[in-house]
Amino acid sequence: MRDFYTRVLGLTVTDEDEELGIAFLSAQPEREQFGPVLPVMAYDDVEDALARA
């Protein structure tokens, strides 16, 4: 999924939290910190990570 957003849509990963399994994306990283947030792990794993946070 990340490949689609970065390669096809041209978004840039501006930050990532591997423990939570999320990546922050931006269309204009030089002007904005982030826009959409992309889960990079299975949904159940994200829920478990958020419950531990």
PDB file of N, CA, C and O in Angstrom:
ATOM      1  N   MET A   1       0.825  -1.177   0.000  1.00  0.00           N
ATOM      2  CA  MET A   1       0.000   0.000   0.000  1.00  0.00           C
ATOM      3  C   MET A   1       0.879   1.255   0.000  1.00  0.00           C
ATOM      4  O   MET A   1       0.578   2.219  -0.704  1.00  0.00           O
ATOM      5  N   ARG A   2       1.952   1.248   0.777  1.00  0.00           N
ATOM      6  CA  ARG A   2       2.849   2.397   0.822  1.00  0.00           C
ATOM      7  C   ARG A   2       3.409   2.696  -0.562  1.00  0.00           C
ATOM      8  O   ARG A   2       3.528   3.856  -0.956  1.00  0.00           O
ATOM      9  N   ASP A   3       3.748   1.649  -1.288  1.00  0.00           N
ATOM     10  CA  ASP A   3       4.308   1.815  -2.628  1.00  0.00           C
ATOM     11  C   ASP A   3       3.346   2.583  -3.525  1.00  0.00           C
ATOM     12  O   ASP A   3       3.772   3.449  -4.289  1.00  0.00           O
ATOM     13  N   PHE A   4       2.071   2.279  -3.442  1.00  0.00           N
ATOM     14  CA  PHE A   4       1.072   2.975  -4.253  1.00  0.00           C
ATOM     15  C   PHE A   4       1.065   4.471  -3.937  1.00  0.00           C
ATOM     16  O   PHE A   4       1.111   5.296  -4.849  1.00  0.00           O
ATOM     17  N   TYR A   5       1.007   4.820  -2.666  1.00  0.00           N
ATOM     18  CA  TYR A   5       0.926   6.224  -2.274  1.00  0.00           C
ATOM     19  C   TYR A   5       2.204   6.993  -2.610  1.00  0.00           C
ATOM     20  O   TYR A   5       2.138   8.162  -2.989  1.00  0.00           O
ATOM     21  N   THR A   6       3.346   6.359  -2.478  1.00  0.00           N
ATOM     22  CA  THR A   6       4.590   7.066  -2.758  1.00  0.00           C
ATOM     23  C   THR A   6       4.953   7.053  -4.240  1.00  0.00           C
ATOM     24  O   THR A   6       5.318   8.088  -4.797  1.00  0.00           O
ATOM     25  N   ARG A   7       4.859   5.909  -4.870  1.00  0.00           N
ATOM     26  CA  ARG A   7       5.285   5.800  -6.266  1.00  0.00           C
ATOM     27  C   ARG A   7       4.228   6.315  -7.234  1.00  0.00           C
ATOM     28  O   ARG A   7       4.551   7.062  -8.157  1.00  0.00           O
ATOM     29  N   VAL A   8       2.974   5.928  -7.038  1.00  0.00           N
ATOM     30  CA  VAL A   8       1.916   6.289  -7.981  1.00  0.00           C
ATOM     31  C   VAL A   8       1.381   7.700  -7.714  1.00  0.00           C
ATOM     32  O   VAL A   8       1.256   8.503  -8.639  1.00  0.00           O
ATOM     33  N   LEU A   9       1.064   8.000  -6.451  1.00  0.00           N
ATOM     34  CA  LEU A   9       0.505   9.310  -6.128  1.00  0.00           C
ATOM     35  C   LEU A   9       1.568  10.369  -5.855  1.00  0.00           C
ATOM     36  O   LEU A   9       1.265  11.562  -5.831  1.00  0.00           O
ATOM     37  N   GLY A  10       2.806   9.941  -5.650  1.00  0.00           N
ATOM     38  CA  GLY A  10       3.904  10.886  -5.460  1.00  0.00           C
ATOM     39  C   GLY A  10       4.013  11.488  -4.073  1.00  0.00           C
ATOM     40  O   GLY A  10       4.693  12.498  -3.894  1.00  0.00           O
ATOM     41  N   LEU A  11       3.355  10.887  -3.082  1.00  0.00           N
ATOM     42  CA  LEU A  11       3.468  11.392  -1.717  1.00  0.00           C
ATOM     43  C   LEU A  11       4.814  10.992  -1.122  1.00  0.00           C
ATOM     44  O   LEU A  11       5.430  10.016  -1.550  1.00  0.00           O
ATOM     45  N   THR A  12       5.258  11.755  -0.134  1.00  0.00           N
ATOM     46  CA  THR A  12       6.526  11.501   0.547  1.00  0.00           C
ATOM     47  C   THR A  12       6.245  11.079   1.976  1.00  0.00           C
ATOM     48  O   THR A  12       5.405  11.679   2.647  1.00  0.00           O
ATOM     49  N   VAL A  13       6.938  10.052   2.450  1.00  0.00           N
ATOM     50  CA  VAL A  13       6.836   9.655   3.854  1.00  0.00           C
ATOM     51  C   VAL A  13       7.638  10.676   4.655  1.00  0.00           C
ATOM     52  O   VAL A  13       8.852  10.782   4.483  1.00  0.00           O
ATOM     53  N   THR A  14       6.963  11.432   5.535  1.00  0.00           N
ATOM     54  CA  THR A  14       7.644  12.467   6.315  1.00  0.00           C
ATOM     55  C   THR A  14       7.991  12.007   7.725  1.00  0.00           C
ATOM     56  O   THR A  14       8.878  12.573   8.365  1.00  0.00           O
ATOM     57  N   ASP A  15       7.308  11.001   8.199  1.00  0.00           N
ATOM     58  CA  ASP A  15       7.575  10.460   9.534  1.00  0.00           C
ATOM     59  C   ASP A  15       6.954   9.086   9.599  1.00  0.00           C
ATOM     60  O   ASP A  15       6.053   8.757   8.828  1.00  0.00           O
ATOM     61  N   GLU A  16       7.450   8.280  10.534  1.00  0.00           N
ATOM     62  CA  GLU A  16       6.938   6.920  10.657  1.00  0.00           C
ATOM     63  C   GLU A  16       7.105   6.450  12.090  1.00  0.00           C
ATOM     64  O   GLU A  16       8.111   6.741  12.736  1.00  0.00           O
ATOM     65  N   ASP A  17       6.128   5.734  12.575  1.00  0.00           N
ATOM     66  CA  ASP A  17       6.210   5.102  13.893  1.00  0.00           C
ATOM     67  C   ASP A  17       6.055   3.607  13.671  1.00  0.00           C
ATOM     68  O   ASP A  17       4.946   3.098  13.508  1.00  0.00           O
ATOM     69  N   GLU A  18       7.177   2.920  13.666  1.00  0.00           N
ATOM     70  CA  GLU A  18       7.147   1.479  13.384  1.00  0.00           C
ATOM     71  C   GLU A  18       6.447   0.706  14.486  1.00  0.00           C
ATOM     72  O   GLU A  18       5.829  -0.325  14.221  1.00  0.00           O
ATOM     73  N   GLU A  19       6.535   1.191  15.725  1.00  0.00           N
ATOM     74  CA  GLU A  19       5.874   0.497  16.834  1.00  0.00           C
ATOM     75  C   GLU A  19       4.355   0.528  16.678  1.00  0.00           C
ATOM     76  O   GLU A  19       3.676  -0.468  16.927  1.00  0.00           O
ATOM     77  N   LEU A  20       3.827   1.689  16.259  1.00  0.00           N
ATOM     78  CA  LEU A  20       2.385   1.795  16.029  1.00  0.00           C
ATOM     79  C   LEU A  20       1.998   1.304  14.650  1.00  0.00           C
ATOM     80  O   LEU A  20       0.828   1.015  14.400  1.00  0.00           O
ATOM     81  N   GLY A  21       2.970   1.205  13.748  1.00  0.00           N
ATOM     82  CA  GLY A  21       2.691   0.722  12.398  1.00  0.00           C
ATOM     83  C   GLY A  21       2.007   1.747  11.521  1.00  0.00           C
ATOM     84  O   GLY A  21       1.135   1.403  10.722  1.00  0.00           O
ATOM     85  N   ILE A  22       2.401   3.022  11.665  1.00  0.00           N
ATOM     86  CA  ILE A  22       1.799   4.069  10.838  1.00  0.00           C
ATOM     87  C   ILE A  22       2.889   4.897  10.164  1.00  0.00           C
ATOM     88  O   ILE A  22       4.004   5.022  10.670  1.00  0.00           O
ATOM     89  N   ALA A  23       2.541   5.451   9.022  1.00  0.00           N
ATOM     90  CA  ALA A  23       3.431   6.347   8.297  1.00  0.00           C
ATOM     91  C   ALA A  23       2.658   7.619   7.978  1.00  0.00           C
ATOM     92  O   ALA A  23       1.490   7.569   7.591  1.00  0.00           O
ATOM     93  N   PHE A  24       3.323   8.758   8.145  1.00  0.00           N
ATOM     94  CA  PHE A  24       2.736  10.056   7.833  1.00  0.00           C
ATOM     95  C   PHE A  24       3.212  10.469   6.450  1.00  0.00           C
ATOM     96  O   PHE A  24       4.402  10.394   6.144  1.00  0.00           O
ATOM     97  N   LEU A  25       2.277  10.906   5.621  1.00  0.00           N
ATOM     98  CA  LEU A  25       2.580  11.239   4.232  1.00  0.00           C
ATOM     99  C   LEU A  25       2.302  12.709   3.963  1.00  0.00           C
ATOM    100  O   LEU A  25       1.499  13.342   4.649  1.00  0.00           O
ATOM    101  N   SER A  26       2.981  13.243   2.949  1.00  0.00           N
ATOM    102  CA  SER A  26       2.761  14.630   2.567  1.00  0.00           C
ATOM    103  C   SER A  26       2.944  14.788   1.071  1.00  0.00           C
ATOM    104  O   SER A  26       3.827  14.175   0.471  1.00  0.00           O
ATOM    105  N   ALA A  27       2.096  15.619   0.472  1.00  0.00           N
ATOM    106  CA  ALA A  27       2.241  15.949  -0.941  1.00  0.00           C
ATOM    107  C   ALA A  27       3.250  17.070  -1.123  1.00  0.00           C
ATOM    108  O   ALA A  27       3.838  17.207  -2.195  1.00  0.00           O
ATOM    109  N   GLN A  28       3.456  17.874  -0.081  1.00  0.00           N
ATOM    110  CA  GLN A  28       4.383  19.003  -0.120  1.00  0.00           C
ATOM    111  C   GLN A  28       5.219  19.008   1.152  1.00  0.00           C
ATOM    112  O   GLN A  28       4.999  19.848   2.024  1.00  0.00           O
ATOM    113  N   PRO A  29       6.165  18.098   1.278  1.00  0.00           N
ATOM    114  CA  PRO A  29       6.906  17.969   2.534  1.00  0.00           C
ATOM    115  C   PRO A  29       7.697  19.218   2.917  1.00  0.00           C
ATOM    116  O   PRO A  29       7.989  19.428   4.095  1.00  0.00           O
ATOM    117  N   GLU A  30       8.047  20.047   1.936  1.00  0.00           N
ATOM    118  CA  GLU A  30       8.773  21.273   2.254  1.00  0.00           C
ATOM    119  C   GLU A  30       7.862  22.348   2.849  1.00  0.00           C
ATOM    120  O   GLU A  30       8.346  23.310   3.445  1.00  0.00           O
ATOM    121  N   ARG A  31       6.546  22.187   2.688  1.00  0.00           N
ATOM    122  CA  ARG A  31       5.579  23.182   3.186  1.00  0.00           C
ATOM    123  C   ARG A  31       4.714  22.668   4.329  1.00  0.00           C
ATOM    124  O   ARG A  31       4.228  23.464   5.132  1.00  0.00           O
ATOM    125  N   GLU A  32       4.511  21.363   4.423  1.00  0.00           N
ATOM    126  CA  GLU A  32       3.641  20.814   5.458  1.00  0.00           C
ATOM    127  C   GLU A  32       4.287  19.568   6.059  1.00  0.00           C
ATOM    128  O   GLU A  32       4.957  18.803   5.366  1.00  0.00           O
ATOM    129  N   GLN A  33       4.074  19.382   7.352  1.00  0.00           N
ATOM    130  CA  GLN A  33       4.663  18.223   8.030  1.00  0.00           C
ATOM    131  C   GLN A  33       4.071  16.920   7.517  1.00  0.00           C
ATOM    132  O   GLN A  33       4.806  16.001   7.155  1.00  0.00           O
ATOM    133  N   PHE A  34       2.744  16.835   7.484  1.00  0.00           N
ATOM    134  CA  PHE A  34       2.101  15.626   6.982  1.00  0.00           C
ATOM    135  C   PHE A  34       0.642  15.885   6.661  1.00  0.00           C
ATOM    136  O   PHE A  34       0.039  16.864   7.101  1.00  0.00           O
ATOM    137  N   GLY A  35       0.108  14.974   5.885  1.00  0.00           N
ATOM    138  CA  GLY A  35      -1.299  14.998   5.511  1.00  0.00           C
ATOM    139  C   GLY A  35      -1.916  13.683   5.919  1.00  0.00           C
ATOM    140  O   GLY A  35      -2.171  13.461   7.103  1.00  0.00           O
ATOM    141  N   PRO A  36      -2.165  12.800   4.958  1.00  0.00           N
ATOM    142  CA  PRO A  36      -2.777  11.504   5.295  1.00  0.00           C
ATOM    143  C   PRO A  36      -1.857  10.638   6.164  1.00  0.00           C
ATOM    144  O   PRO A  36      -0.632  10.714   6.071  1.00  0.00           O
ATOM    145  N   VAL A  37      -2.473   9.830   6.991  1.00  0.00           N
ATOM    146  CA  VAL A  37      -1.737   8.846   7.797  1.00  0.00           C
ATOM    147  C   VAL A  37      -2.073   7.476   7.235  1.00  0.00           C
ATOM    148  O   VAL A  37      -3.240   7.130   7.053  1.00  0.00           O
ATOM    149  N   LEU A  38      -1.042   6.711   6.967  1.00  0.00           N
ATOM    150  CA  LEU A  38      -1.202   5.415   6.325  1.00  0.00           C
ATOM    151  C   LEU A  38      -0.846   4.292   7.299  1.00  0.00           C
ATOM    152  O   LEU A  38       0.289   4.230   7.772  1.00  0.00           O
ATOM    153  N   PRO A  39      -1.794   3.403   7.607  1.00  0.00           N
ATOM    154  CA  PRO A  39      -1.419   2.240   8.417  1.00  0.00           C
ATOM    155  C   PRO A  39      -0.542   1.313   7.584  1.00  0.00           C
ATOM    156  O   PRO A  39      -0.878   0.988   6.446  1.00  0.00           O
ATOM    157  N   VAL A  40       0.570   0.895   8.148  1.00  0.00           N
ATOM    158  CA  VAL A  40       1.487   0.040   7.398  1.00  0.00           C
ATOM    159  C   VAL A  40       1.553  -1.373   7.965  1.00  0.00           C
ATOM    160  O   VAL A  40       2.426  -2.157   7.592  1.00  0.00           O
ATOM    161  N   MET A  41       0.624  -1.698   8.873  1.00  0.00           N
ATOM    162  CA  MET A  41       0.521  -3.075   9.370  1.00  0.00           C
ATOM    163  C   MET A  41      -0.945  -3.482   9.334  1.00  0.00           C
ATOM    164  O   MET A  41      -1.824  -2.658   9.083  1.00  0.00           O
ATOM    165  N   ALA A  42      -1.188  -4.717   9.579  1.00  0.00           N
ATOM    166  CA  ALA A  42      -2.562  -5.229   9.570  1.00  0.00           C
ATOM    167  C   ALA A  42      -3.407  -4.486  10.609  1.00  0.00           C
ATOM    168  O   ALA A  42      -2.900  -4.088  11.658  1.00  0.00           O
ATOM    169  N   TYR A  43      -4.682  -4.306  10.315  1.00  0.00           N
ATOM    170  CA  TYR A  43      -5.581  -3.535  11.169  1.00  0.00           C
ATOM    171  C   TYR A  43      -5.585  -4.058  12.606  1.00  0.00           C
ATOM    172  O   TYR A  43      -5.530  -3.262  13.544  1.00  0.00           O
ATOM    173  N   ASP A  44      -5.649  -5.358  12.796  1.00  0.00           N
ATOM    174  CA  ASP A  44      -5.660  -5.920  14.150  1.00  0.00           C
ATOM    175  C   ASP A  44      -4.379  -5.578  14.891  1.00  0.00           C
ATOM    176  O   ASP A  44      -4.411  -5.321  16.095  1.00  0.00           O
ATOM    177  N   ASP A  45      -3.249  -5.572  14.188  1.00  0.00           N
ATOM    178  CA  ASP A  45      -1.985  -5.223  14.824  1.00  0.00           C
ATOM    179  C   ASP A  45      -1.974  -3.757  15.242  1.00  0.00           C
ATOM    180  O   ASP A  45      -1.406  -3.418  16.280  1.00  0.00           O
ATOM    181  N   VAL A  46      -2.591  -2.887  14.452  1.00  0.00           N
ATOM    182  CA  VAL A  46      -2.674  -1.459  14.802  1.00  0.00           C
ATOM    183  C   VAL A  46      -3.498  -1.286  16.073  1.00  0.00           C
ATOM    184  O   VAL A  46      -3.103  -0.548  16.976  1.00  0.00           O
ATOM    185  N   GLU A  47      -4.634  -1.960  16.144  1.00  0.00           N
ATOM    186  CA  GLU A  47      -5.467  -1.866  17.354  1.00  0.00           C
ATOM    187  C   GLU A  47      -4.701  -2.330  18.580  1.00  0.00           C
ATOM    188  O   GLU A  47      -4.783  -1.697  19.632  1.00  0.00           O
ATOM    189  N   ASP A  48      -3.958  -3.421  18.464  1.00  0.00           N
ATOM    190  CA  ASP A  48      -3.174  -3.925  19.590  1.00  0.00           C
ATOM    191  C   ASP A  48      -2.085  -2.923  19.989  1.00  0.00           C
ATOM    192  O   ASP A  48      -1.863  -2.697  21.178  1.00  0.00           O
ATOM    193  N   ALA A  49      -1.412  -2.328  19.014  1.00  0.00           N
ATOM    194  CA  ALA A  49      -0.359  -1.350  19.301  1.00  0.00           C
ATOM    195  C   ALA A  49      -0.933  -0.118  19.977  1.00  0.00           C
ATOM    196  O   ALA A  49      -0.332   0.407  20.914  1.00  0.00           O
ATOM    197  N   LEU A  50      -2.096   0.356  19.515  1.00  0.00           N
ATOM    198  CA  LEU A  50      -2.727   1.530  20.129  1.00  0.00           C
ATOM    199  C   LEU A  50      -3.180   1.218  21.540  1.00  0.00           C
ATOM    200  O   LEU A  50      -3.115   2.086  22.410  1.00  0.00           O
ATOM    201  N   ALA A  51      -3.631   0.016  21.785  1.00  0.00           N
ATOM    202  CA  ALA A  51      -4.070  -0.361  23.127  1.00  0.00           C
ATOM    203  C   ALA A  51      -2.895  -0.369  24.109  1.00  0.00           C
ATOM    204  O   ALA A  51      -3.064  -0.096  25.298  1.00  0.00           O
ATOM    205  N   ARG A  52      -1.709  -0.686  23.595  1.00  0.00           N
ATOM    206  CA  ARG A  52      -0.515  -0.714  24.462  1.00  0.00           C
ATOM    207  C   ARG A  52       0.061   0.675  24.677  1.00  0.00           C
ATOM    208  O   ARG A  52       0.801   0.880  25.640  1.00  0.00           O
ATOM    209  N   ALA A  53      -0.249   1.635  23.816  1.00  0.00           N
ATOM    210  CA  ALA A  53       0.347   2.982  23.891  1.00  0.00           C
ATOM    211  C   ALA A  53      -0.205   3.773  25.048  1.00  0.00           C
ATOM    212  O   ALA A  53       0.187   4.921  25.254  1.00  0.00           O
TER     213      ALA A  53
END
